[in-house]
Amino acid sequence: MTKDAWGEEGFAKSWDAVNAARDNPDRANQLDILITLLEGVKPDDGWILDLGAGSGQVETLIFERIPHARVVCLDSSEEMLKLASKRLSVYEGRYQPILCDMNDLKEVEFPRAPYSAVFSSQALHEIPHESKQAVYEKVYGLLRPGGAFYILDRIEPRFDDLPDDYECVWNRLNRQMDAPMTFHEYRERYGGKDDYPAKLDEQLGWLAAAGFAAAPLYLHYNRALIAARKT
Ligand SMILES: C[S@@+](CC[C@H](N)C(=O)[O-])C[C@H]1O[C@@H](n2cnc3c(N)ncnc32)[C@H](O)[C@@H]1O
């Protein structure tokens, strides 16, 4: 079983430079939908929180498209936050990093809360399901009334039950890629990974239990974007 080594400089740099896009051929489209949703945040609504913010790729898109947006970037990897500080240095005052583990948010003092919106891109599958449920409860308390919670994440695949169908759509997704990955390589990498992608129904159930109204607005291959609102 492979495990992502977010704490290692080499792993962090190569994810940032190559794997973020290569392992997820529709990532640009997914992020475009996410940023479009975040464009609804008004200048006076307050800061946004990003859970598992990583190297700041998403913040660059946010700051380019939403001139008033300000983001608290939480991540447990110093190496990823270092890459983010470098990338986001031109956006001084609009970005605040916090080094913190999503598995343990209970006692964390969250700067700039309450938030207008909270989102997480490709990070919640890194923590066990019990931690996800605790995160959703925490996020509910950190949001302003009516605030939005957007989850973009990998969901549990069913490679063993539907291998031909997964291969067919994977090959379609790779048609436009400069350095396509074979389905065999993808399945090896993601079929037995030491992480915790959840089923879509599980995610929706946990969000409802935390008090959110939630619906999936994007679902393609093993990636979903769920929009949730604090009711
Ligand atoms: C696939 S990257 C996504 C980065 C960024 N959200 C993006 O889409 O560009 C996953 C990120 O989650 C972070 N991460 C992993 N486990 C974590 C945890 N337990 N607490 C906080 N961050 C975590 C990693 O350090 C990494 O930066």
The ligand as an SDF file (V2000), in Angstrom:
LIG
                    3D

 27 29  0  0  0  0  0  0  0  0999 V2000
   -3.7110   16.4400   -2.8670 C   0  0  0  0  0  0  0  0  0  0  0  0
   -3.0960   17.7760   -1.9040 S   0  0  0  0  0  0  0  0  0  0  0  0
   -4.2660   19.0480   -2.2920 C   0  0  0  0  0  0  0  0  0  0  0  0
   -3.7340   20.4430   -2.0810 C   0  0  0  0  0  0  0  0  0  0  0  0
   -4.6890   21.5680   -2.4850 C   0  0  0  0  0  0  0  0  0  0  0  0
   -5.9200   21.5310   -1.7240 N   0  0  0  0  0  0  0  0  0  0  0  0
   -4.9860   21.5510   -3.9600 C   0  0  0  0  0  0  0  0  0  0  0  0
   -6.0410   21.0870   -4.3950 O   0  0  0  0  0  0  0  0  0  0  0  0
   -4.1130   22.0420   -4.7150 O   0  0  0  0  0  0  0  0  0  0  0  0
   -3.5760   17.2780   -0.2540 C   0  0  0  0  0  0  0  0  0  0  0  0
   -3.1330   18.2280    0.8350 C   0  0  0  0  0  0  0  0  0  0  0  0
   -3.7030   17.7920    2.0700 O   0  0  0  0  0  0  0  0  0  0  0  0
   -2.7240   17.9580    3.0840 C   0  0  0  0  0  0  0  0  0  0  0  0
   -3.0270   17.0510    4.1900 N   0  0  0  0  0  0  0  0  0  0  0  0
   -2.8950   15.6960    4.2210 C   0  0  0  0  0  0  0  0  0  0  0  0
   -3.2830   15.2010    5.4040 N   0  0  0  0  0  0  0  0  0  0  0  0
   -3.6350   16.2710    6.1660 C   0  0  0  0  0  0  0  0  0  0  0  0
   -4.1280   16.4220    7.5000 C   0  0  0  0  0  0  0  0  0  0  0  0
   -4.3090   15.3580    8.2890 N   0  0  0  0  0  0  0  0  0  0  0  0
   -4.3700   17.6770    7.9530 N   0  0  0  0  0  0  0  0  0  0  0  0
   -4.1980   18.7600    7.1590 C   0  0  0  0  0  0  0  0  0  0  0  0
   -3.7470   18.6890    5.8850 N   0  0  0  0  0  0  0  0  0  0  0  0
   -3.4810   17.4570    5.3930 C   0  0  0  0  0  0  0  0  0  0  0  0
   -1.4150   17.6250    2.4040 C   0  0  0  0  0  0  0  0  0  0  0  0
   -0.3040   18.1430    3.1150 O   0  0  0  0  0  0  0  0  0  0  0  0
   -1.6220   18.2640    1.0350 C   0  0  0  0  0  0  0  0  0  0  0  0
   -1.1830   19.5950    1.0230 O   0  0  0  0  0  0  0  0  0  0  0  0
  1  2  1  0
  2  3  1  0
  2 10  1  0
  3  4  1  0
  4  5  1  0
  5  6  1  0
  5  7  1  0
  7  8  2  0
  7  9  1  0
 10 11  1  0
 11 12  1  0
 11 26  1  0
 12 13  1  0
 13 14  1  0
 13 24  1  0
 14 15  1  0
 14 23  1  0
 15 16  2  0
 16 17  1  0
 17 18  1  0
 17 23  2  0
 18 19  1  0
 18 20  2  0
 20 21  1  0
 21 22  2  0
 22 23  1  0
 24 25  1  0
 24 26  1  0
 26 27  1  0
M  CHG  2   2   1   9  -1
M  END
$$$$
